[in-house]
Amino acid sequence: MAQFKQDLCWWCFARQGVDPKRLIQEAKAIGYAGFELVPREWWDAIKDAGLEIVTIGGHNSLTDGLNRKENHTRIEDEILRNLELAKQYGIKTLICFSGNRRGLSDAEGIENTAEGLRRVAKAAEEAGVTLALEVLNSKVDHKDYHADRTWWAVEVCKRVNSPRVRVLYDIYHMQIMEGDVIRTIRDNFQWIAHFHTAGNPGRRDLDDEQELNYRGIMKAIASLGYTGYVGQEFIPKGDVFAAIRHAFEVCSV
């Protein structure tokens, strides 16, 4: 039986007229451990239900991120404030973003991103909170995003050299950019702190109309001894509650 836990990314499911209170209740009944990226006004309700707030954004702006030095002071201030909230609410991970290339080389973007994360790595270590640099596709959803391949984010982590700076490996995004998902996870597992899911193409349900074998991927992750969280981050085609129940079953290995 897998030791990892599953959670839901709030923005995908608290939509289409879904009652947030019911979403919290149904998630707990299914077996989800918590939620990610939740609006501040719902944090207490989630905690009161006995669930976790698993991740929040570490800083503002996905496109104006850590790959530019002129953003570092702002991002440092934002991350330090969010680390305090994370300690207060038991939040385990802050999600961080490289920002868009806008003509920067990979070499410069990697070094700048590492430099920005070095500024806050010690504070994250002291707080016991992980800063997870998310890899996103630049082909379909996030044109020009810089950290669009696994090796890029791993190289940043190596340069920062902190146990609290790791990669958020988004399976959907990296299927678009790289494929070879299971081998990539195995080869880079020591640098990965968190996973996100979605069906490809379309960021839809984890069903048989998309190309990723999520049951096989979850078995591979479980075999590595992963004990963190797998966050469901897809937009349901139909009934939200049927979709999250099915996804939970697919990923329960």
C-alpha positions as CSV (number, residue, x, y, z in Angstrom):
1,M,0.0,0.0,0.0
2,A,1.3,3.4,-1.0
3,Q,2.5,5.7,1.8
4,F,1.9,8.9,0.0
5,K,-1.3,11.0,0.5
6,Q,-3.6,12.6,-2.0
7,D,-5.0,16.2,-2.0
8,L,-7.1,18.5,-4.2
9,C,-6.0,21.8,-5.8
10,W,-8.9,24.0,-4.8
11,W,-9.1,26.1,-8.0
12,C,-9.9,23.1,-10.1
13,F,-12.9,21.9,-8.1
14,A,-14.4,24.8,-6.2
15,R,-16.1,26.0,-9.4
16,Q,-19.0,25.2,-11.6
17,G,-21.4,26.1,-8.8
18,V,-19.8,23.6,-6.4
19,D,-20.5,24.5,-2.7
20,P,-17.1,24.8,-1.0
21,K,-18.5,23.3,2.2
22,R,-19.7,20.2,0.4
23,L,-16.4,20.0,-1.4
24,I,-14.5,19.9,1.9
25,Q,-16.9,17.3,3.3
26,E,-16.8,15.0,0.2
27,A,-13.0,15.2,0.0
28,K,-12.7,14.1,3.6
29,A,-15.2,11.2,3.1
30,I,-13.3,10.0,0.0
31,G,-10.0,10.0,1.8
32,Y,-8.2,13.1,0.6
33,A,-5.8,14.5,3.2
34,G,-6.2,18.2,2.3
35,F,-6.3,21.0,-0.3
36,E,-3.8,23.1,-2.1
37,L,-3.8,26.8,-3.2
38,V,-6.9,27.6,-1.1
39,P,-8.3,31.2,-0.8
40,R,-7.5,32.5,2.7
41,E,-11.1,32.7,3.8
42,W,-11.4,28.8,3.6
43,W,-8.3,27.9,5.6
44,D,-10.0,27.6,9.0
45,A,-12.9,25.6,7.6
46,I,-10.5,23.1,6.1
47,K,-8.5,22.8,9.3
48,D,-11.7,22.5,11.4
49,A,-12.6,19.5,9.1
50,G,-9.4,17.8,10.1
51,L,-7.8,18.3,6.7
52,E,-4.5,19.9,5.8
53,I,-3.6,23.0,3.7
54,V,-0.9,21.3,1.8
55,T,0.5,24.1,-0.3
56,I,0.1,27.8,-0.9
57,G,1.8,30.1,-3.3
58,G,5.2,31.2,-2.1
59,H,5.1,34.5,-3.9
60,N,3.1,36.6,-6.4
61,S,3.3,36.2,-10.1
62,L,4.0,33.1,-12.1
63,T,5.4,35.1,-15.0
64,D,7.5,37.7,-13.1
65,G,9.5,35.2,-11.0
66,L,12.8,34.2,-9.6
67,N,14.8,34.2,-12.8
68,R,15.2,38.0,-12.7
69,K,17.3,39.6,-10.1
70,E,15.1,42.7,-10.0
71,N,12.3,40.6,-8.6
72,H,14.3,39.0,-5.7
73,T,13.7,41.6,-3.0
74,R,9.9,41.5,-3.6
75,I,9.9,37.7,-3.7
76,E,12.0,37.4,-0.6
77,D,9.6,39.6,1.3
78,E,6.6,37.6,0.1
79,I,8.2,34.3,0.9
80,L,9.2,35.3,4.4
81,R,5.6,36.5,5.1
82,N,4.2,33.3,3.7
83,L,6.6,31.2,5.8
84,E,5.1,32.7,8.9
85,L,1.6,31.8,7.7
86,A,2.9,28.3,6.9
87,K,4.2,27.8,10.4
88,Q,0.9,29.1,11.9
89,Y,-1.3,26.7,9.8
90,G,1.0,23.7,9.5
91,I,1.5,24.2,5.7
92,K,4.3,22.0,4.4
93,T,5.1,23.6,1.0
94,L,5.3,27.0,-0.7
95,I,5.1,26.8,-4.5
96,C,7.7,29.0,-6.3
97,F,8.0,30.0,-10.0
98,S,10.9,30.8,-12.3
99,G,9.0,33.4,-14.3
100,N,9.0,33.8,-18.1
101,R,12.2,33.8,-20.1
102,R,11.8,37.1,-22.0
103,G,15.1,36.4,-23.8
104,L,17.1,35.1,-20.9
105,S,19.4,32.2,-21.5
106,D,18.9,29.0,-19.5
107,A,22.3,29.5,-17.8
108,E,21.4,33.0,-16.6
109,G,17.9,32.0,-15.6
110,I,19.1,29.0,-13.6
111,E,21.7,31.0,-11.8
112,N,19.4,33.9,-11.0
113,T,16.7,31.5,-9.8
114,A,19.2,29.7,-7.5
115,E,20.4,33.1,-6.2
116,G,16.9,34.1,-5.3
117,L,16.1,30.9,-3.5
118,R,19.4,31.0,-1.6
119,R,18.2,34.2,0.0
120,V,15.3,32.4,1.7
121,A,16.6,28.8,2.0
122,K,17.8,29.2,5.6
123,A,14.5,30.7,6.7
124,A,12.6,27.8,5.0
125,E,14.9,25.3,6.8
126,E,14.3,27.0,10.1
127,A,10.5,27.0,9.5
128,G,10.5,23.3,8.4
129,V,8.8,24.3,5.1
130,T,9.8,23.3,1.6
131,L,10.1,25.7,-1.3
132,A,9.0,23.8,-4.3
133,L,10.0,25.2,-7.7
134,E,7.2,24.1,-10.1
135,V,7.9,22.9,-13.6
136,L,5.3,23.9,-16.2
137,N,4.9,23.4,-19.9
138,S,5.7,26.3,-22.2
139,K,4.1,24.7,-25.2
140,V,0.4,24.9,-24.4
141,D,-0.5,26.6,-21.1
142,H,2.4,28.8,-20.0
143,K,4.1,30.2,-23.1
144,D,7.7,31.4,-22.4
145,Y,7.8,29.9,-18.9
146,H,11.5,29.3,-18.1
147,A,11.4,26.2,-15.8
148,D,9.8,24.0,-18.4
149,R,12.0,20.9,-18.1
150,T,12.9,18.7,-15.2
151,W,16.7,19.1,-15.5
152,W,16.3,22.9,-15.3
153,A,14.6,22.9,-11.9
154,V,16.9,20.1,-10.6
155,E,19.9,22.1,-11.5
156,V,18.5,25.1,-9.5
157,C,18.1,22.8,-6.5
158,K,21.6,21.4,-6.8
159,R,23.0,25.0,-6.8
160,V,21.0,26.1,-3.8
161,N,22.0,22.9,-2.0
162,S,19.3,23.1,0.7
163,P,17.1,20.2,1.9
164,R,14.2,22.6,1.8
165,V,14.5,23.7,-1.9
166,R,13.0,21.0,-4.2
167,V,11.0,20.5,-7.4
168,L,7.3,20.3,-7.8
169,Y,7.0,17.7,-10.6
170,D,3.8,18.3,-12.5
171,I,3.1,15.1,-14.4
172,Y,0.7,16.7,-16.8
173,H,3.1,19.6,-17.7
174,M,6.2,17.3,-18.1
175,Q,4.3,14.8,-20.2
176,I,3.7,17.7,-22.7
177,M,7.4,18.8,-22.6
178,E,9.3,15.6,-22.1
179,G,7.3,12.4,-21.8
180,D,9.3,9.5,-20.3
181,V,7.6,10.3,-17.0
182,I,8.4,7.2,-14.9
183,R,12.1,7.2,-15.8
184,T,12.4,10.9,-15.2
185,I,10.8,10.6,-11.7
186,R,13.1,7.7,-10.8
187,D,16.2,9.5,-12.0
188,N,15.4,12.7,-10.2
189,F,13.5,11.4,-7.2
190,Q,15.8,12.8,-4.6
191,W,15.0,16.4,-5.8
192,I,11.2,16.0,-6.0
193,A,9.1,17.1,-3.1
194,H,5.6,17.1,-4.5
195,F,3.6,15.9,-7.5
196,H,0.6,17.3,-9.5
197,T,-1.7,15.4,-11.8
198,A,-4.0,16.0,-14.8
199,G,-5.0,14.1,-17.9
200,N,-3.3,15.0,-21.2
201,P,-4.3,16.4,-23.5
202,G,-6.7,19.0,-22.0
203,R,-5.9,18.9,-18.2
204,R,-9.0,16.8,-17.7
205,D,-10.0,13.7,-15.7
206,L,-7.6,10.8,-15.1
207,D,-9.7,8.6,-17.4
208,D,-9.1,6.3,-20.4
209,E,-9.6,9.2,-22.9
210,Q,-6.2,10.6,-22.0
211,E,-2.8,9.2,-22.6
212,L,-1.1,9.0,-19.2
213,N,-1.2,5.7,-17.3
214,Y,-1.7,7.2,-13.8
215,R,-2.0,3.8,-12.1
216,G,1.4,2.8,-13.4
217,I,2.9,6.2,-12.5
218,M,1.6,6.0,-9.0
219,K,2.9,2.5,-8.5
220,A,6.4,3.8,-9.6
221,I,6.2,6.7,-7.2
222,A,5.1,4.4,-4.4
223,S,7.9,2.0,-5.1
224,L,10.4,4.8,-4.4
225,G,9.1,5.1,-0.9
226,Y,7.5,8.5,-1.4
227,T,5.6,9.7,1.7
228,G,4.5,13.2,0.5
229,Y,1.5,14.4,-1.4
230,V,0.1,13.9,-4.9
231,G,-2.1,16.9,-5.7
232,Q,-5.0,16.3,-8.2
233,E,-5.0,19.4,-10.5
234,F,-7.4,18.6,-13.3
235,I,-10.6,20.3,-14.5
236,P,-13.5,17.8,-14.4
237,K,-15.4,17.2,-17.6
238,G,-18.7,16.5,-15.7
239,D,-19.7,15.9,-12.1
240,V,-17.0,17.2,-9.8
241,F,-17.6,14.6,-7.0
242,A,-17.6,11.6,-9.3
243,A,-14.4,12.9,-10.9
244,I,-12.5,13.3,-7.6
245,R,-13.7,10.0,-6.4
246,H,-12.5,8.3,-9.6
247,A,-9.1,10.1,-9.4
248,F,-8.6,9.0,-5.8
249,E,-9.3,5.4,-6.8
250,V,-6.9,5.5,-9.8
251,C,-4.1,6.9,-7.6
252,S,-4.7,4.5,-4.7
253,V,-2.1,1.8,-5.3
